[in-house]
Amino acid sequence: MYKTIDLALQGGGSHGAFTWGVLERFLEAESLVIEGLCGTSAGAMNSTMVAYGMHIGGREGAIKMLEAFWQKTSEAFDKSPIKPSFLDRWLGTGRMDFSPSYYMFDFLTMMSSPYQNNLFDINPLRDLLLELIDFDELRKSTAMKLFVCATNVRTSRPKVFSKKDISVDAVLASACLPSLFKAVEIDGEAYWDGGFMGNPPIFPLIDDTETEDIVLVQINPIHRPDIPKTAVEIRDRINELSFNSSLMHEMRRINFVQRMLEADLNQEGKLRNLYIHHVKAEEEMTNLGVSSKLNADWDFLQKLRKLGRRSADVWLKENYDHLGKKSTCNIDQEFL
């Protein structure tokens, strides 16, 4: 009567509102049980909200925590000098292609670092997270397993914080864009956004959960039909390639292991079977650019949330019965 899954949640700024919609729909499906969550950047925010919400109020608590986080994020955005222009709002794409404030901000980040223009290391997300989550209480939770990924600046290695290590600094480190914020220091090590080395990492779910079914919620497009030609299009594609590269490599390793299992080459029984699935809306997300990842306007977030809900609903109708039986993501076609 129940199906158990793990969730791997990509990061991508405001595009994480798509994942909000997916999670909300999954939480409404009471026959769907989530054992573990692994997230990066916005995926780490969503994962943390769900894990804490499940601890304090079950499924309804998790749904409320997600909405509270994105509502407060939008309220903070309203106070930001970076805004979509009137033309951007009229076009309704979510992009900020005609926003002078966005381009001024973009130019500033290219000319100076946060060590120069953000001397006091102001990060609105810190206050927001501390307002919503009691991290001491979260570490006691047994509702589900939680993993958050950051990138070690000095070693170029992914750092995965499990629930016993979770803190406001760990979550902030996972979403620390080096052009905006100083590196987050934890136990003498400096960390940047986890998307550079794991967006998201899959191995924590393989090594530390019992579930065979891993569902990737993908928000960064992999395939594009056209060659980017304008400066904006080229920068957008570079961003997508950068934040998909680690996922591509990890999926190839998973595919290699699955082929070994199919050939009955499971040496010493150390390898285990996995079923890989993913929820995405690549056609719609392809039309969004890097600028829209900084757009937390409430109407835009709601648009992404509804897209996530629709995508999750379609996925459940088409693939729920396949859980525990076979993969519904063709890794050869999608990632190789």
For each residue, the residues with C-beta under 8 A, 3 or more apart:
1: 31
2: 31 32 33
3: 31 32 33 213 320 323 324
4: 33 34 35 211 213 324
5: 32 33 34 35 211 213 214 215 277 323
6: 34 35 36 37 38 205 209 211 213 214 215
7: 23 26 34 36 37 38 47 214 215 217
8: 38 39 43 200 201 202 205 214 215 216 217
9: 16 19 37 38 39 40 42 43 44 46 47 200 217
10: 19 39 40 41 42 43 195 199 200 216 217 218 219 220 243 247
11: 16 39 40 41 42 43 44 174 175 193 194 195 199 200 219 243
12: 15 16 41 42 195 219 220 243 293
13: 16 41 42 293 294
14: 17 42 73 94 292 293 294 295 296 300 301 304
15: 12 18 19 42 219 220 285 288 292 293 304
16: 9 11 12 13 19 20 41 42 43 45 46 219
17: 14 20 21 70 300 301 302 304 305 308
18: 15 21 22 217 219 281 285 304 305 307 308 311
19: 9 10 15 16 22 23 42 43 46 217 219 308
20: 16 17 23 24 46 66 67 70 301 304 305 308
21: 17 18 24 25 304 305 306 307 308 309 310 311 312
22: 18 19 25 26 217 279 308 309 311 312
23: 7 19 20 26 27 46 50 62 66 217 308
24: 20 21 27 28 63 66 305 308 309 312
25: 21 22 28 29 308 309 312 313 316
26: 7 22 23 29 32 34 312 316
27: 23 24 34 50 59 62 63
28: 24 25 59 63
29: 25 26 32 316 320
30: 59
31: 1 2 3
32: 2 3 5 26 29 316 320
33: 2 3 4 5
34: 4 5 6 7 26 27 37 50 144
35: 4 5 6 144 145 209 210 211
36: 6 7 144 145 146 147 204 205 208 209 211
37: 6 7 9 34 47 50 51 144 145 146 147
38: 6 7 8 9 43 47 146 147 148 149 160 200 201 202 204 205
39: 8 9 10 11 42 43 44 45 46 47 48 147 148 149 174 200
40: 9 10 11 43 44 148 149 174 193 194 195 198 199 200 201
41: 10 11 12 13 16 44 45 174 175 193 194 195 199
42: 9 10 11 12 13 14 15 16 19 39 45 46 175 219
43: 8 9 10 11 16 19 38 39 40 46 47 199 200 217
44: 9 11 39 40 41 47 48 148 149 171 174 175 194
45: 16 39 41 42 48 49 69 125 129 171 175
46: 9 16 19 20 23 39 42 43 49 50 66 69
47: 7 9 37 38 39 43 44 50 51 146 147 148
48: 39 44 45 51 52 129 133 138 146 148 166 171
49: 45 46 52 53 62 65 66 68 69 132 133
50: 23 27 34 37 46 47 53 54 62 65 66 144
51: 37 47 48 54 55 62 138 141 143 144 146 163
52: 48 49 55 56 65 132 133 134 137 138 141
53: 49 50 56 57 61 62 63 64 65 66
54: 50 51 57 58 59 61 62 141 143 144
55: 51 52 61 137 138 140 141 142 143
56: 52 53 61 137
57: 53 54 60 61 62 64 65
58: 54 61 62
59: 27 28 30 54 62 63
60: 57 63 64
61: 53 54 55 56 57 58 64 65
62: 23 27 49 50 51 53 54 57 58 59 65 66
63: 24 27 28 53 59 60 66 67
64: 53 57 60 61 67 68
65: 49 50 52 53 57 61 62 68 69 132
66: 20 23 24 46 49 50 53 62 63 69 70
67: 20 63 64 70 71
68: 49 64 65 71 72 132
69: 45 46 49 65 66 72 73 128 132
70: 17 20 66 67 73 74 301 305
71: 67 68 74 75 298
72: 68 69 75 76 128 131 132
73: 14 69 70 76 77 128 296 301
74: 70 71 77 78 296 297 298 301
75: 71 72 78 79
76: 72 73 79 80 124 128 296
77: 73 74 80 82 295 296 297
78: 74 75
79: 75 76
80: 76 77 83
81: 101 105
82: 77 96 99 101 102 105 294
83: 80 96 99 101 102
84: 88 89 94 95 96 99 102 295 297
85: 88 89 96 98 99 100
86: 89 90
87: 90 91 98
88: 84 85 91 93 95 96 97 98 99
89: 84 85 86 92 297
90: 86 87
91: 87 88 95
92: 89
93: 88 97 287 288 292
94: 14 84 288 292 295 297 300 303 304
95: 84 88 91 288 289 291 292 295
96: 82 83 84 85 88 99 102 291 292 294 295
97: 88 93 232 289 291
98: 85 87 88
99: 82 83 84 85 88 96 102 103 291
100: 85 103 104
101: 81 82 83 104 105
102: 82 83 84 96 99 105 106 291 294
103: 99 100 106 107
104: 100 101 107 108
105: 81 82 101 102 108 109
106: 102 103 109 110
107: 103 104 110 111
108: 104 105 111 112 117
109: 105 106 112 179 180
110: 106 107 179
111: 107 108
112: 108 109 116 117
113: 116 117 178 179
114: 117 118 121 178 179 180 181 182
115: 118 119 182
116: 112 113 119
117: 108 112 113 114
118: 114 115 121 122 180 181 182
119: 115 116
120:
121: 114 118 181 182
122: 118
123: 126 172 181
124: 76 127 128
125: 45 128 129 172 175
126: 123 129 130 168 172
127: 124 130 131
128: 69 72 73 76 124 125 131 132
129: 45 48 125 126 132 133 168 171 172
130: 126 127 133 168
131: 72 127 128
132: 49 52 65 68 69 72 128 129
133: 48 49 52 129 130 138 168
134: 52 137 138
135: 138 139 166 167 168
136: 139 140
137: 52 55 56 134 140 141
138: 48 51 52 55 133 134 135 141 146 163 166
139: 135 136 163 164 166
140: 55 136 137
141: 51 52 54 55 137 138 144 146 163
142: 55
143: 51 54 55
144: 34 35 36 37 50 51 54 141
145: 35 36 37 162 163 208 209
146: 36 37 38 47 48 51 138 141 162 163 166
147: 36 37 38 39 47 160 161 162 163 201 204 205 208
148: 38 39 40 44 47 48 160 161 166 170 171 174 194
149: 38 39 40 44 158 159 160 161 174 194 197 198 199 200 201
150: 158 159 161 170 173 174 176 184 191 192 193 194
151: 156 157 158 159 191 192 193 194 195 196 197 198
152: 155 156 157 158 159 189 190 191 197
153: 183 189 190 191 192
154: 189 190
155: 152
156: 151 152 197
157: 151 152 197
158: 149 150 151 152 194 197 198 201 246
159: 149 150 151 152 173 189 191 194
160: 38 147 148 149 198 201 203 204
161: 147 148 149 150 165 166 167 170 173 174
162: 145 146 147 165 166 204 208
163: 51 138 139 141 145 146 147 166
164: 139
165: 161 162 170
166: 48 135 138 139 146 148 161 162 163 170 171
167: 135 161 170 171 186
168: 126 129 130 133 135 171 172
169: 172 173 184 185 186
170: 148 150 161 165 166 167 173 174 186
171: 44 45 48 129 148 166 167 168 174 175
172: 123 125 126 129 168 169 175 176 181 184
173: 150 159 161 169 170 176 184 186 191 192 194
174: 11 39 40 41 44 148 149 150 161 170 171 191 193 194
175: 11 41 42 44 45 125 171 172 193 194
176: 150 172 173 180 181 182 183 184 191 192 193
177: 180 181 192 193
178: 113 114 181 183 192 193
179: 109 110 113 114
180: 109 114 118 176 177
181: 114 118 121 123 172 176 177 178 184
182: 114 115 118 121 176
183: 153 176 178 190 191 192
184: 150 169 172 173 176 181 190 191 192
185: 169 188 189 190 191
186: 167 169 170 173 189 191
187:
188: 185
189: 152 153 154 159 185 186
190: 152 153 154 183 184 185
191: 150 151 152 153 159 173 174 176 183 184 185 186
192: 150 151 153 173 176 177 178 183 184 196
193: 11 40 41 150 151 174 175 176 177 178 196
194: 11 40 41 44 148 149 150 151 158 159 173 174 175 197 198 199 200 201
195: 10 11 12 40 41 151 198 199 242 243 246
196: 151 192 193 199 242 243 246
197: 149 151 152 156 157 158 194 201 246
198: 40 149 151 158 160 194 195 201 246 247 250
199: 10 11 40 41 43 149 194 195 196 220 243 244 246 247
200: 8 9 10 11 38 39 40 43 149 194 216 247
201: 8 38 40 147 149 158 160 194 197 198 204 246 250
202: 8 38 205 206 214 216 250 251 254
203: 160 206 207 250
204: 36 38 147 160 162 201 207 208
205: 6 8 36 38 147 202 208 209 211 214
206: 202 203 209 214 254 272 274
207: 203 204
208: 36 145 147 162 204 205
209: 6 35 36 145 205 206
210: 35
211: 4 5 6 35 36 205 214
212: 272 273 274 275 324
213: 3 4 5 6 274 275 277 323 324
214: 5 6 7 8 202 205 206 211 274 275 276 277
215: 5 6 7 8 277 278 279
216: 8 10 200 202 247 276 277 278 279 329
217: 7 8 9 10 18 19 22 23 43 278 279 280
218: 10 222 278 279 280 282
219: 10 11 12 15 16 18 19 42 280 285
220: 10 12 15 199 240 243 244 285
221: 224 240 282 285 286
222: 218 240 244 248 282 334 335
223: 282
224: 221 228 237 240 286
225: 286
226:
227:
228: 224 233 234 236 237
229: 233 234
230: 233 234
231: 234 235
232: 97 235 236 289
233: 228 229 230 236 237 289
234: 228 229 230 231 237 238
235: 231 232 238 239 290
236: 228 232 233 239 240 289 290
237: 224 228 233 234 240 241
238: 234 235 241 242
239: 235 236 242 243 290
240: 220 221 222 224 236 237 243 244
241: 237 238 244 245
242: 195 196 238 239 245
243: 10 11 12 195 196 199 220 239 240
244: 199 220 222 240 241 247 248
245: 241 242 248 249
246: 158 195 196 197 198 199 201 249 250
247: 10 198 199 200 216 244 250 251 335
248: 222 244 245 251 252 335
249: 245 246 252 253
250: 198 201 202 203 246 247 253 254
251: 202 247 248 254 255 276 331 334 335 336
252: 248 249 255 256 331 335 336
253: 249 250 256 257
254: 202 206 250 251 257 258 274 276 331
255: 251 252 258 259 331 332 335 336
256: 252 253 259 260
257: 253 254 260 261 271 274
258: 254 255 261 262 273 274 331
259: 255 256 262 263
260: 256 257 263 265 266 271
261: 257 258 264 265 266 271 273
262: 258 259
263: 259 260
264: 261
265: 260 261
266: 260 261 269 270 271
267: 270 271
268:
269: 266
270: 266 267
271: 257 260 261 266 267
272: 206 212
273: 212 258 261
274: 206 212 213 214 254 257 258 327
275: 212 213 214 322 323 324 325 326 327 328
276: 214 216 251 254 327 328 329 331
277: 5 213 214 215 216 315 319 322 323 327 328 329
278: 215 216 217 218 328 329 334
279: 22 215 216 217 218 308 311 312 315
280: 217 218 219 285 311
281: 18 284 285 307 308 310 311
282: 218 221 222 223 285 286
283: 286 287
284: 281 287 288 307
285: 15 18 219 220 221 280 281 282 288
286: 221 224 225 282 283
287: 93 283 284
288: 15 93 94 95 284 285 292 293
289: 95 97 232 233 236 292
290: 235 236 239 293 294
291: 95 96 97 99 102 294 295
292: 14 15 93 94 95 96 288 289 295 300
293: 12 13 14 15 288 290
294: 13 14 82 96 102 290 291
295: 14 77 84 94 95 96 291 292 300
296: 14 73 74 76 77 300 301
297: 74 77 84 89 94 300 301
298: 71 74 301 302
299: 302 303
300: 14 17 94 292 295 296 297 303 304
301: 14 17 20 70 73 74 296 297 298 304 305
302: 17 298 299 305 306
303: 94 299 300 306 307
304: 14 15 17 18 20 21 94 300 301 307 308
305: 17 18 20 21 24 70 301 302 308 309
306: 21 302 303 309 310
307: 18 21 281 284 303 304 310 311
308: 17 18 19 20 21 22 23 24 25 279 281 304 305 311 312
309: 21 22 24 25 305 306 312 313
310: 21 281 306 307 313 314
311: 18 21 22 279 280 281 307 308 314 315
312: 21 22 24 25 26 279 308 309 315 316
313: 25 309 310 316 317
314: 310 311 317 318
315: 277 279 311 312 318 319
316: 25 26 29 32 312 313 319 320
317: 313 314 320
318: 314 315 328
319: 277 315 316 322 323 328
320: 3 29 32 316 317 323
321: 325
322: 275 277 319 325 326 328
323: 3 5 213 275 277 319 320
324: 3 4 212 213 275
325: 275 321 322
326: 275 322
327: 274 275 276 277 330 331
328: 275 276 277 278 318 319 322
329: 216 276 277 278 334
330: 327 333 334
331: 251 252 254 255 258 276 327 334 335 336
332: 255 335 336
333: 330 336
334: 222 251 278 329 330 331
335: 222 247 248 251 252 255 331 332
336: 251 252 255 331 332 333
